[in-house]
Amino acid sequence: MNNIKEKSDSLFMNTYGRFPAVMVEGKGCILKDDTGKEYLDFVAGIAVCSLGHCHPAVTAAIVAQAGRLAHVSNLYYTLPQTELAELLVANSFADRVFLANSGAEVNEGAIKLARKHGGPGRYEIISLEGSFHGRTLATVAATGQARFHKGFEPLPDGFVHAPFGDLAALEKMISAKTCAILCEPLQGEGGVRPLPLEYLQGIRKLCDRHGLALIFDEVQVGMGRTGRLFAYEHFGVEPDIMTLAKALGNGLPIGALLARQEVAASFTPGDHASTFGGNPVVCAAAVTVMQTMLADGFLDAVTRRGEYLAGRLQGVAEQFPGLAAGVRGLGLIQGLVLTPRGAGLGAEMVKGLFARGVLANFAGGVALRFIPPLVVSESQIDEMVNRLQDVFRTL
Ligand SMILES: *Cc1c(COP(=O)(O)O)cnc(C)c1O
């Protein structure tokens, strides 16, 4: 382990604060490091490995497609990407799809599409304070948290941030330059913060009234995480544009940009492209992910286990009122919101969990975030909670 840790630390740019573990294999909700220590994974690659590590059907689809055709230019058609687009369109508000390789990349695509659709002079996008949209320059500019901006100015022009939850303030920011409103139905990195129902519905109405495109960034909360295939289904509102990534490939890199035809039609040949986007191996994995999640009972089970997880975390909050204030989330993205004293100990809690073989993280400086594979069992949730209580007792 030390060898790999030391080598890595001297080879890579210093962008990640890593835990001292070299992960070598995974199965379901369990990861194993090179000393044989096992971890209960409530991070899941940041809401990526939603079917669990090395899901057999996904592995089989990857292997079969890799043996047949691993890459071809988007100058030609392939079956896996067509199958994936068909599934995405059949199960969402959208009529059209563009495939890319990551969350930030599809958010870039969404920004370009919204600007092209807005037309000359209408380029400004309003996003929300506390949001997270990626690490490229434009998506950093869209991100409503100053700590991601620092050191990278000047950021691209045309992004403004509205205070969270204040519809009147948001409306005041709309001008002749505005082309879109961009938001996550539930802020993940911002601390597991769902948008209040009336707020999100109000944003939809503002977009309709002012002729703006509504963009939902479902990179983290889309693909079954909340107990519905897409988080917007909880709110009874549909976007005009949506982005997906993390869980779509269960670990293979993929992003999807979806839109209604009237909006998508603003892109014409030459406007946007990606060399790797729609790669057949990655799309074969994503098709299997979609089919598995759409199978009878899968999403209902996510809802049930999400309620179970939330209930257990609520118990922890009641047991340790000095550290935890409550629980919020949807389905299997749940946050244990910490008190100010607890938040000061957030990093220590995550370290204590790690030492006890549980992976979790601290989001937005306010909440412990639990985003296990969607196949997590009640007994694995119980085991995680036991170790969490153990950590809290030491603080
Ligand atoms: C992770 C995330 C992104 C960025 O995705 P990458 O694949 O890391 O570029 C964008 N938006 C949200 C909401 C995310 O959680």
The ligand as an SDF file (V2000), in Angstrom:
LIG
                    3D

 15 15  0  0  0  0  0  0  0  0999 V2000
  -20.7490   15.2070  -10.1780 C   0  0  0  0  0  0  0  0  0  0  0  0
  -21.6380   16.2930  -10.6900 C   0  0  0  0  0  0  0  0  0  0  0  0
  -21.3120   17.0200  -11.8500 C   0  0  0  0  0  0  0  0  0  0  0  0
  -20.0010   16.8370  -12.5690 C   0  0  0  0  0  0  0  0  0  0  0  0
  -19.8750   15.5710  -13.1240 O   0  0  0  0  0  0  0  0  0  0  0  0
  -18.4250   15.0580  -13.6250 P   0  0  0  0  0  0  0  0  0  0  0  0
  -18.7410   13.7480  -14.2730 O   0  0  0  0  0  0  0  0  0  0  0  0
  -17.5560   14.9430  -12.4170 O   0  0  0  0  0  0  0  0  0  0  0  0
  -17.9230   16.0640  -14.5790 O   0  0  0  0  0  0  0  0  0  0  0  0
  -22.2230   17.9480  -12.3030 C   0  0  0  0  0  0  0  0  0  0  0  0
  -23.3860   18.1640  -11.6680 N   0  0  0  0  0  0  0  0  0  0  0  0
  -23.7320   17.4900  -10.5570 C   0  0  0  0  0  0  0  0  0  0  0  0
  -25.0410   17.7650   -9.9010 C   0  0  0  0  0  0  0  0  0  0  0  0
  -22.8660   16.5450  -10.0130 C   0  0  0  0  0  0  0  0  0  0  0  0
  -23.1880   15.9100   -8.8830 O   0  0  0  0  0  0  0  0  0  0  0  0
  1  2  1  0
  2  3  1  0
  2 14  2  0
  3  4  1  0
  3 10  2  0
  4  5  1  0
  5  6  1  0
  6  7  2  0
  6  8  1  0
  6  9  1  0
 10 11  1  0
 11 12  2  0
 12 13  1  0
 12 14  1  0
 14 15  1  0
M  END
$$$$
